[in-house]
Amino acid sequence: MASKRGRRRLRQRLRGKRAPRLARPHVADLREPYGIVGWLAIVVLFVLGAAMLQSGIERFREHADLRAVGVPATAEILRVDRSRTGESVRVRFTTGDGAEVTADVEDPPSDIRVAEGAQIDIRYDPRNPSRAVPAGDDQAVLSRWFRTVVGAVLIVLTGWAVWRALRRPRRRDR
């Protein structure tokens, strides 16, 4: 038989006078508040954000390296590839040693006519001439910043969503 205090609490709950107790969330209860699909979306967005952030940082690092040790050259555009993610060109140029090299350059400058046969200024790595970037900072800097900022924002938003879900109080009487 329940105690007097327990019976009184039960009567108060049945009458609705007292709000149910709130408890800290349990990590094992993944169905609240987003559901399995919501949690899967959070994981996918986090991975996408991390990949974009890493790509942006890698592009910044590569550009800084080639700006420091790269050798300037003028290249001829052999092929233009346009896709949803951006524009890249395949170029051919001659190194200081006289070797003819073909390289892919992403995000060519917008101030030139990007077409087959046009000229583009690049900087290439003398140790690995097939690694080249545009000499200017027009489209490439926008691409680097876009990837870095969008990646960071996705990571922050998914972190906020997880924090919000884990901090949300839940009813104990489940």
JODARA-V80726 format. One record per run of one state. SS is the DSSP state (helix for helix, strand for strand, loop for the rest). FROM is the first residue (numbers start at 1). TO is the last residue. If there is no record, write none. Layout:
BEGIN
ss=SS from=FROM to=TO
ss=SS from=FROM to=TO
END
This chain:
BEGIN
ss=loop from=1 to=3
ss=helix from=4 to=15
ss=loop from=16 to=21
ss=strand from=22 to=23
ss=loop from=24 to=34
ss=helix from=35 to=69
ss=loop from=70 to=70
ss=strand from=71 to=83
ss=loop from=84 to=85
ss=strand from=86 to=94
ss=loop from=95 to=99
ss=strand from=100 to=106
ss=loop from=107 to=118
ss=strand from=119 to=124
ss=loop from=125 to=130
ss=strand from=131 to=134
ss=loop from=135 to=138
ss=helix from=139 to=167
ss=loop from=168 to=169
ss=strand from=170 to=171
ss=loop from=172 to=174
END
